[in-house]
């Protein structure tokens, strides 16, 4: 297939997936990106790799709130296992450390909610730029090679979309990113609860979780923190789905 024919097919596809009014995405594109994100989150093969993006959002949430509450951000690490670790210095008690600990699990769905709000109000291009800026800021704090590589690959994908300048490419990337953060914010909560049940039965666990840390910092049981994480994730998904579909 020559270049002219390829370009013609791409133009036809773009016209099929984008409506004529303001180049707004069609229902097929919105539903298709949602299904792709669901497949990435639900697949046993894809999720262990794609979960790294959720980990970046998770650790970015810890890092941002640590800075906003006046704590000193020491380092951020994103591991090959898709686990992450954010270290900050400051008071070992108080609102600052509690908010910092709670920010991780709530960050992916809330970022997805923010992305959906920008898309729904016609600021899809700005959403992609903000995502790129957030990755750049996180890169300053990351202290391991795999974490830097994950940021570079994710950022490069966004740069390619922005550089191409196609309305279809931007819509595909923006909607897919929003759906993935929203759906990817739900699964870790389920995994967290599953891990706590395994630990309660005396089975090996992955170590101290955000819920365990919050339970130690407050009088609220870890199970209730997991429930609150789930409420935030499902609420963000519900509201965002309404915005994106409407």
C-alpha positions as CSV (number, residue, x, y, z in Angstrom):
1,X,0.0,0.0,0.0
2,X,1.5,3.3,-1.1
3,X,1.6,6.5,1.1
4,X,-1.2,8.2,-0.8
5,X,-3.6,5.2,-0.2
6,X,-2.5,5.0,3.5
7,X,-3.2,8.7,4.0
8,X,-6.6,8.3,2.3
9,X,-7.6,5.4,4.6
10,X,-6.4,7.3,7.7
11,X,-8.6,10.3,6.6
12,X,-11.6,8.0,6.1
13,X,-11.1,6.5,9.5
14,X,-10.7,9.9,11.1
15,X,-13.9,11.0,9.5
16,X,-15.7,7.9,10.7
17,X,-14.6,8.2,14.3
18,X,-14.9,12.0,14.6
19,X,-18.2,13.9,14.2
20,X,-18.4,16.9,11.9
21,X,-19.2,19.3,14.6
22,X,-16.0,20.6,16.2
23,X,-14.3,17.3,15.5
24,X,-15.9,15.8,18.6
25,X,-15.3,12.0,19.0
26,X,-18.1,9.6,18.0
27,X,-19.7,7.2,20.4
28,X,-17.6,4.4,18.7
29,X,-14.4,6.1,19.7
30,X,-15.5,6.7,23.3
31,X,-16.8,3.1,23.7
32,X,-13.8,1.7,21.9
33,X,-11.2,3.4,24.1
34,X,-13.2,2.4,27.2
35,X,-13.0,-1.3,26.1
36,X,-9.3,-1.0,25.3
37,X,-8.7,0.4,28.7
38,X,-10.8,-2.3,30.4
39,X,-8.9,-4.9,28.5
40,X,-5.5,-3.5,29.6
41,X,-6.7,-3.4,33.2
42,X,-8.4,-6.8,33.2
43,X,-5.8,-8.8,31.3
44,X,-3.4,-10.9,33.3
45,X,-0.7,-10.4,30.7
46,X,-1.1,-6.7,30.0
47,X,-1.9,-5.5,33.5
48,X,1.5,-6.4,35.0
49,X,3.1,-4.0,32.4
50,X,0.4,-1.3,32.1
51,X,0.1,-1.1,35.9
52,X,3.3,0.9,35.8
53,X,1.4,3.9,34.5
54,X,-1.0,3.7,37.5
55,X,2.0,3.4,39.8
56,X,3.4,6.6,38.3
57,X,0.1,8.3,39.2
58,X,0.0,6.7,42.6
59,X,3.5,7.8,43.6
60,X,3.0,11.2,42.0
61,X,0.0,11.7,44.3
62,X,2.1,10.9,47.3
63,X,4.8,13.3,46.1
64,X,2.5,16.2,45.2
65,X,0.6,16.1,48.5
66,X,3.8,15.8,50.5
67,X,5.0,19.1,48.9
68,X,1.7,20.8,49.3
69,X,1.6,19.9,53.0
70,X,5.0,21.3,53.6
71,X,6.9,18.1,53.8
72,X,10.3,17.6,52.2
73,X,10.2,15.2,49.3
74,X,13.3,12.9,49.4
75,X,12.8,10.4,46.6
76,X,10.4,8.5,44.4
77,X,11.0,5.0,43.1
78,X,9.0,3.0,40.6
79,X,10.1,-0.6,40.6
80,X,10.0,-3.2,37.8
81,X,7.5,-5.2,39.9
82,X,5.2,-2.1,39.4
83,X,5.4,-1.4,43.1
84,X,6.5,2.1,44.2
85,X,8.0,4.0,47.1
86,X,7.8,7.7,47.9
87,X,9.9,8.9,50.8
88,X,9.3,12.3,52.4
89,X,10.6,14.0,55.6
90,X,8.7,15.9,58.2
91,X,6.5,15.4,61.2
92,X,5.8,11.7,61.8
93,X,2.3,12.6,62.9
94,X,-0.4,15.1,62.0
95,X,-2.5,16.0,58.9
96,X,0.5,16.3,56.6
97,X,1.6,12.7,56.8
98,X,-2.0,11.4,56.8
99,X,-2.9,13.3,53.7
100,X,0.3,12.2,52.0
101,X,-0.3,8.5,52.8
102,X,-3.9,8.8,51.6
103,X,-3.0,10.5,48.3
104,X,-1.5,7.5,46.6
105,X,-4.5,5.2,46.2
106,X,-6.8,8.1,45.4
107,X,-4.5,9.8,42.9
108,X,-5.2,7.6,39.7
109,X,-9.0,7.9,39.8
110,X,-8.9,11.6,40.7
111,X,-6.5,12.3,37.9
112,X,-8.8,10.3,35.6
113,X,-11.7,12.5,36.9
114,X,-9.7,15.6,36.1
115,X,-8.8,14.3,32.7
116,X,-12.5,13.6,32.0
117,X,-13.5,17.1,33.1
118,X,-10.9,18.7,30.8
119,X,-12.0,16.5,27.9
120,X,-15.7,17.1,28.5
121,X,-15.2,20.9,28.5
122,X,-13.2,20.8,25.2
123,X,-9.7,21.0,26.6
124,X,-8.3,17.7,25.4
125,X,-5.1,19.2,24.0
126,X,-4.5,21.0,27.4
127,X,-5.1,17.7,29.2
128,X,-2.3,16.1,27.2
129,X,0.0,19.0,27.9
130,X,-0.7,18.9,31.6
131,X,0.0,15.2,31.7
132,X,3.3,15.8,30.0
133,X,4.2,18.5,32.5
134,X,3.2,16.3,35.4
135,X,5.5,13.5,34.2
136,X,8.3,16.1,33.8
137,X,7.8,17.2,37.4
138,X,7.8,13.7,38.7
139,X,11.0,12.8,36.8
140,X,12.8,15.3,39.0
141,X,12.1,13.3,42.1
142,X,12.5,9.8,40.7
143,X,15.7,8.1,41.8
144,X,15.9,4.8,40.0
145,X,16.5,3.8,36.4
146,X,13.3,1.9,35.8
147,X,11.2,4.8,37.1
148,X,13.0,7.2,34.7
149,X,12.5,4.8,31.8
150,X,8.8,4.4,32.6
151,X,8.4,8.2,32.6
152,X,10.4,8.6,29.4
153,X,8.4,6.0,27.5
154,X,5.1,7.4,28.7
155,X,6.1,11.0,28.0
156,X,7.4,10.0,24.6
157,X,4.0,8.5,23.7
158,X,2.3,11.8,24.5
159,X,4.9,13.8,22.6
160,X,4.4,11.7,19.5
161,X,0.6,12.3,19.7
162,X,1.1,16.1,20.2
163,X,3.7,16.3,17.4
164,X,1.5,14.5,14.9
165,X,-1.2,17.1,15.6
166,X,-4.1,14.8,14.4
167,X,-7.5,15.4,16.1
168,X,-8.1,11.6,15.9
169,X,-4.8,10.7,17.5
170,X,-5.3,13.3,20.3
171,X,-8.8,12.0,20.9
172,X,-7.7,8.4,21.0
173,X,-4.8,9.1,23.4
174,X,-6.9,11.4,25.6
175,X,-9.9,9.2,26.0
176,X,-7.7,6.1,26.5
177,X,-5.7,7.8,29.1
178,X,-8.7,9.0,31.0
179,X,-10.4,5.6,30.9
180,X,-7.3,3.8,31.9
181,X,-6.6,6.0,35.0
182,X,-10.3,5.6,36.0
183,X,-10.4,1.8,35.6
184,X,-6.8,1.4,36.7
185,X,-7.7,3.2,39.9
186,X,-10.3,0.5,40.8
187,X,-8.2,-2.7,40.4
188,X,-5.4,-1.8,42.8
189,X,-8.1,-1.2,45.5
190,X,-9.4,-4.7,44.9
191,X,-5.9,-6.1,45.0
192,X,-5.2,-4.2,48.2
193,X,-8.3,-5.8,49.9
194,X,-7.3,-9.2,48.5
195,X,-3.8,-8.8,49.9
196,X,-5.1,-7.8,53.3
197,X,-7.3,-10.9,53.4
198,X,-4.3,-13.1,52.5
199,X,-2.3,-11.4,55.3
200,X,-5.2,-12.0,57.8
201,X,-5.1,-15.7,56.9
202,X,-1.4,-15.9,57.6
203,X,-0.4,-16.0,54.0
204,X,2.6,-14.0,52.6
205,X,1.8,-10.3,51.8
206,X,3.7,-7.6,49.9
207,X,4.5,-5.7,53.1
208,X,3.1,-2.5,54.6
209,X,0.4,-0.9,52.5
210,X,-1.0,2.6,52.5
211,X,-4.0,1.4,54.4
212,X,-1.8,-0.2,57.1
213,X,0.2,3.0,57.4
214,X,-3.0,5.1,57.7
215,X,-4.4,2.7,60.3
216,X,-1.2,3.2,62.4
217,X,-1.3,7.0,62.0
218,X,-5.0,7.3,62.8
219,X,-7.7,5.5,64.8
220,X,-9.4,4.4,61.6
221,X,-9.0,0.7,60.8
222,X,-7.2,-0.3,57.6
223,X,-10.2,-2.0,56.2
224,X,-12.2,1.3,56.4
225,X,-9.4,3.1,54.5
226,X,-9.6,0.5,51.8
227,X,-13.4,1.1,51.6
228,X,-12.8,4.8,51.3
229,X,-10.3,4.3,48.5
230,X,-12.9,2.2,46.7
231,X,-15.6,4.8,47.2
232,X,-13.4,7.5,45.7
233,X,-12.4,5.2,42.7
234,X,-16.0,4.2,41.9
235,X,-17.4,7.7,42.4
236,X,-14.7,9.1,40.0
237,X,-15.5,6.4,37.5
238,X,-19.2,7.0,37.6
239,X,-19.1,10.7,37.3
240,X,-16.4,10.6,34.6
241,X,-18.2,8.0,32.6
242,X,-21.3,10.3,32.5
243,X,-19.1,13.2,31.3
244,X,-17.3,11.2,28.7
245,X,-20.3,9.4,27.3
246,X,-22.6,12.5,27.4
